[in-house]
Amino acid sequence: MELVRVVVKRRNTDGTSELDIHLETTPTGSLLAGATVLWIGTKVFRMLKRRWWLPVGVGVAMLALRQLTSANRYQKV
């Protein structure tokens, strides 16, 4: 079963060689990749749902850092 198709070609132009790499996914490969991304997304969502304070804490810390940097910028006049 083929999931990904890779085509590699070498070109020589002006004394230099270049590689052309084309990556194509087959329908089965695309389906498998989509299912994997969906599975990982549900795992991350469940983890963050149980620990809701983690993203909220990161957001508050980012806002505080932004306020500090903007306050320091206007204070140096």
HELIX and SHEET records of a PDB file:
HELIX    1   1 PRO A   27  ARG A   50  1                                  24    
HELIX    2   2 TRP A   53  GLN A   75  1                                  23    
SHEET    1   A 2 VAL A   4  THR A  13  0                                        
SHEET    2   A 2 THR A  16  THR A  25 -1                                        
END                                                                             
